[in-house]
């Protein structure tokens, strides 16, 4: 974006944000109140927002000056298009289809939104985010493998959806495994980081999040292979929400914020070092509490263990937020 002409017109951005958020609110309201019209209208607004976003990214990419990272926007354009597909399928689902057809569409909807929209967005971000967190240059091997993984991530997500829509669970299972392989290939140049003793919290949290994504994908592939109906597969997939929501999305968000906030606050090297030191406090305990708590949630051996796991996660999240909130901004002269 730094290589684009400056512009002060933010109306298109605001329109897309408003459409997206209003659409989400309408979908949730329609789902709770069982009003089909609201769900369809919400899906339409989400699709319009995602389509405009993809169009805007493509327009900017075509106008931008040459850059080493010129292929990164492709991840975001395609992920936005997957949101268009997911939103469209969501609109059909709101019509209350019957039988296995409903669950086939639901699985395709999940695939487009989770693996296509969220997954490919994160994949494109990780290419540059990991070396940025380490304050190093992007290794050529990591860049090359990141770009090579892109078509396989896209193809595997499309095959997941195709398998669901054509009632071929083995095809969807193979596609999930293909997605895992492409993801591991993208991350492979960075595996040596796990052997280092003093990795920052941002890196540890990011790798923990990726581990939960892969565990979720493997569990989903096993369900697709072993279960006999799409209804059961979707029911099992819904149980992965803790893994994906807390294990993947929350941890990668915390990892990114623990790096980005000290950088954004600025204040020179001394203030930056102080903020980084604060954001690194209790890093091992924060990670252990969150991940052990998540493990206890998903095993769900008893109500008391489930509640204890939730308490560990809440404690970890509270400490993370308190530390981030205590970071000092740059002093104004």
C-alpha positions in Angstrom: 0.0 0.0 0.0 3.0 2.3 0.5 3.6 2.1 -3.3 0.2 3.4 -4.2 -0.8 7.0 -4.9 -2.0 8.9 -1.9 -5.8 9.3 -1.5 -8.0 11.1 1.0 -11.2 9.5 -0.2 -12.2 7.0 2.5 -15.9 6.7 1.6 -15.4 3.4 -0.4 -13.7 1.9 2.6 -16.4 3.1 5.0 -19.1 1.7 2.7 -17.5 -1.7 2.7 -17.1 -1.8 6.4 -20.6 -0.6 7.0 -22.1 -3.2 4.6 -20.0 -6.0 6.2 -21.0 -5.2 9.8 -24.6 -4.5 9.1 -24.7 -7.7 7.1 -23.3 -9.7 10.0 -25.7 -8.2 12.5 -28.7 -9.0 10.2 -27.5 -12.6 9.7 -27.2 -13.1 13.5 -30.5 -11.4 14.2 -32.3 -13.3 11.5 -30.8 -16.6 12.8 -31.9 -15.9 16.4 -35.4 -14.7 15.4 -35.7 -17.2 12.6 -36.5 -14.5 10.0 -35.3 -15.7 6.6 -35.5 -12.3 4.9 -33.0 -10.8 7.4 -30.6 -13.6 6.9 -30.8 -13.3 3.1 -30.4 -9.5 3.2 -27.4 -9.9 5.5 -25.8 -12.4 3.2 -26.3 -10.1 0.3 -24.6 -7.2 2.1 -21.7 -9.4 3.1 -21.3 -10.6 -0.5 -21.4 -7.0 -1.8 -18.8 -5.9 0.7 -16.5 -8.8 -0.1 -16.9 -8.3 -3.8 -16.1 -4.6 -3.6 -13.1 -5.4 -1.4 -11.7 -7.9 -3.9 -12.3 -5.4 -6.7 -10.5 -2.6 -4.8 -7.5 -4.9 -4.0 -7.2 -5.9 -7.6 -7.4 -2.3 -8.8 -4.7 -1.2 -6.3 -2.5 -4.2 -7.2 -2.6 -3.3 -10.9 -1.7 0.3 -10.2 1.0 -0.3 -7.6 4.7 0.2 -8.4 6.8 -3.0 -8.8 7.6 -4.6 -5.5 9.2 -7.7 -4.1 5.9 -8.5 -2.4 3.6 -7.9 -5.4 2.2 -11.4 -5.2 1.0 -11.1 -1.6 -2.2 -9.2 -2.5 -3.3 -12.3 -4.4 -3.9 -14.1 -1.1 -6.2 -11.3 0.0 -8.1 -11.0 -3.3 -8.8 -14.8 -3.4 -9.7 -14.9 0.2 -12.3 -12.2 -0.3 -13.7 -14.1 -3.3 -14.1 -17.2 -1.0 -16.1 -15.0 1.4 -18.3 -14.1 -1.6 -18.8 -17.9 -2.1 -19.4 -18.5 1.6 -21.9 -15.7 1.8 -23.8 -16.9 -1.3 -24.0 -20.4 0.2 -25.2 -18.9 3.5 -28.0 -17.2 1.6 -29.2 -20.5 0.2 -28.9 -22.2 3.6 -31.2 -19.6 5.1 -34.0 -21.0 2.9 -34.3 -24.0 5.2 -33.3 -26.9 2.9 -34.1 -30.4 4.0 -32.1 -33.6 4.3 -28.4 -34.2 3.5 -28.5 -31.4 0.9 -28.6 -28.9 3.7 -25.6 -30.4 5.4 -23.6 -30.6 2.2 -24.2 -26.9 1.6 -23.3 -26.2 5.2 -20.0 -28.0 4.9 -19.2 -26.1 1.7 -20.1 -22.9 3.5 -17.8 -23.7 6.4 -15.0 -24.6 4.0 -15.2 -21.4 2.0 -15.3 -19.2 5.1 -12.8 -21.0 7.4 -10.2 -22.4 5.0 -10.8 -20.0 2.1 -11.5 -16.6 3.7 -9.7 -16.8 7.1 -7.1 -19.5 6.2 -5.8 -18.0 3.0 -5.8 -14.5 4.5 -3.7 -15.7 7.4 -1.4 -17.7 5.1 -0.6 -14.6 3.0 0.0 -12.6 6.2 2.4 -15.2 7.7 4.8 -14.9 4.8 5.9 -11.5 6.0 4.6 -11.5 9.6 7.0 -14.1 11.0 10.3 -12.5 9.8 8.9 -9.1 10.8 8.3 -10.4 14.4 11.9 -11.6 14.5 13.1 -8.2 13.0 14.9 -10.1 10.2 14.7 -10.0 6.4 12.3 -12.4 4.7 14.4 -15.5 3.7 14.2 -16.3 0.0 13.2 -19.9 0.8 10.3 -18.8 3.0 9.1 -16.3 0.3 9.4 -18.9 -2.4 7.5 -21.6 -0.5 4.9 -19.2 0.6 4.1 -18.3 -3.0 4.2 -21.9 -4.1 1.7 -22.9 -1.4 -0.9 -20.4 -2.6 -2.3 -22.4 -5.6 -2.5 -25.6 -3.4 -4.3 -23.8 -0.7 -6.8 -22.4 -3.2 -7.2 -25.8 -5.0 -7.7 -27.8 -1.8 -10.4 -25.4 -0.5 -12.2 -25.6 -3.8 -12.0 -29.4 -3.7 -13.4 -29.4 -0.2 -16.4 -27.5 -1.4 -16.7 -29.6 -4.5 -16.6 -32.8 -2.5 -19.4 -31.5 -0.3 -21.6 -30.3 -3.1 -21.1 -33.5 -5.1 -21.6 -35.8 -2.0 -18.1 -37.2 -2.0 -16.7 -37.2 1.5 -13.4 -38.8 0.5 -12.7 -36.0 -1.9 -13.3 -33.4 0.8 -11.1 -35.5 3.2 -8.3 -35.6 0.7 -8.7 -31.9 0.1 -8.4 -31.2 3.8 -5.2 -33.2 4.0 -3.9 -31.3 0.9 -4.6 -28.0 2.7 -2.6 -29.3 5.7 0.3 -30.2 3.4 0.3 -26.8 1.7 0.2 -25.1 5.1 3.1 -27.1 6.5 5.1 -26.4 3.3 4.5 -22.7 3.8 5.7 -22.9 7.5 8.5 -25.3 6.9 11.3 -22.7 6.5 10.5 -21.4 9.9 10.5 -24.7 11.8 14.1 -24.2 13.0 12.8 -21.3 15.1 11.1 -23.8 17.4 14.6 -25.0 18.5 15.6 -21.5 19.8 15.3 -20.9 23.5 14.4 -17.3 23.7 11.7 -16.9 21.1 9.4 -13.9 21.7 5.8 -14.4 22.8 4.6 -13.3 19.4 6.4 -16.2 17.7 5.4 -18.8 20.3 1.8 -17.7 20.1 1.8 -17.7 16.3 3.2 -21.2 16.1 0.7 -22.4 18.8 -2.1 -21.1 16.7 -0.9 -22.9 13.6 -0.6 -26.1 15.6 -4.3 -25.8 16.5 -5.3 -25.1 13.0 -3.5 -28.3 11.8 -5.0 -30.4 14.7 -8.5 -29.1 13.7 -7.9 -29.9 10.0 -6.7 -33.4 10.9 -9.7 -34.1 13.1 -12.0 -32.9 10.3 -10.3 -35.2 7.8 -10.7 -38.2 10.1 -14.4 -37.4 10.6 -14.9 -37.1 6.9 -13.3 -40.6 6.4 -15.0 -42.4 9.3 -18.5 -40.8 9.5 -21.4 -42.0 7.3 -23.4 -38.8 6.8 -22.8 -35.1 6.3 -25.1 -34.4 9.2 -22.7 -36.1 11.6 -19.7 -34.6 10.0 -21.1 -31.1 10.4 -22.1 -31.8 14.0 -18.5 -32.9 14.7 -17.1 -29.9 12.8 -19.1 -27.5 15.0 -17.3 -29.0 18.0 -14.0 -27.7 16.5 -15.1 -24.1 17.2 -13.0 -23.9 20.4 -9.9 -25.1 18.5 -10.3 -22.7 15.7 -11.7 -19.7 17.6 -9.4 -19.9 20.7 -6.5 -22.0 19.6 -6.1 -20.5 16.1 -7.7 -17.1 15.8 -7.3 -15.8 19.3 -3.6 -16.9 19.6 -2.5 -15.5 16.3 -4.3 -12.3 17.2 -2.5 -12.1 20.6 0.8 -12.9 18.9 0.4 -10.2 16.3 -0.7 -7.6 18.9 2.2 -8.3 21.2 4.5 -7.3 18.4 2.6 -4.6 16.7 1.5 -2.5 19.7 5.0 -1.8 21.0 6.0 -0.9 17.4 3.1 1.4 16.9 3.5 3.2 20.2 7.0 4.3 19.2 8.9 6.6 21.5 12.4 5.7 20.4 14.5 2.7 21.1 14.4 3.1 24.9 10.6 3.2 25.1 10.3 0.4 22.6 12.6 -1.9 24.6 10.6 -1.1 27.7 7.3 -2.0 26.0 8.7 -5.2 24.5 10.0 -6.2 28.0 6.5 -5.7 29.4 4.8 -7.6 26.6 7.1 -10.6 27.2 6.3 -11.0 30.9 5.0 -14.4 32.0 5.0 -15.5 28.4 5.4 -19.2 29.2 2.6 -19.2 31.8 0.3 -17.2 29.4 0.8 -19.8 26.7 0.6 -22.8 29.0 -2.6 -21.6 30.7 -4.4 -20.8 27.4 -3.4 -24.1 25.6 -3.9 -26.4 28.6 -7.2 -24.7 29.2 -8.2 -25.2 25.6 -7.2 -28.9 25.9 -9.4 -29.3 28.9 -12.3 -27.6 27.1 -12.2 -29.9 24.1 -11.8 -33.1 26.1 -14.8 -32.1 28.2 -14.3 -35.0 30.7 -16.6 -33.4 33.2 -18.3 -30.1 33.9 -15.8 -29.1 36.6 -12.9 -29.8 34.2 -14.6 -27.9 31.5 -15.1 -24.9 33.8 -11.5 -25.1 35.0 -10.3 -25.0 31.4 -12.4 -22.0 30.8 -11.0 -20.3 33.9 -7.4 -20.9 32.7 -8.2 -19.4 29.3 -9.9 -16.4 30.9 -7.0 -15.8 33.2 -4.5 -16.0 30.4 -6.6 -13.6 28.3 -7.0 -11.2 31.2 -3.2 -11.1 31.8 -2.5 -10.6 28.1 -5.0 -7.7 27.9 -3.6 -6.1 31.1 0.0 -6.3 29.8 -1.0 -4.8 26.4 -3.0 -2.1 28.2 0.0 -1.2 30.4 2.3 -0.4 27.4 3.5 3.2 27.4 2.8 5.4 24.4 5.5 7.8 23.1 5.7 11.0 25.1 4.6 14.1 23.3 7.0 17.0 23.2 
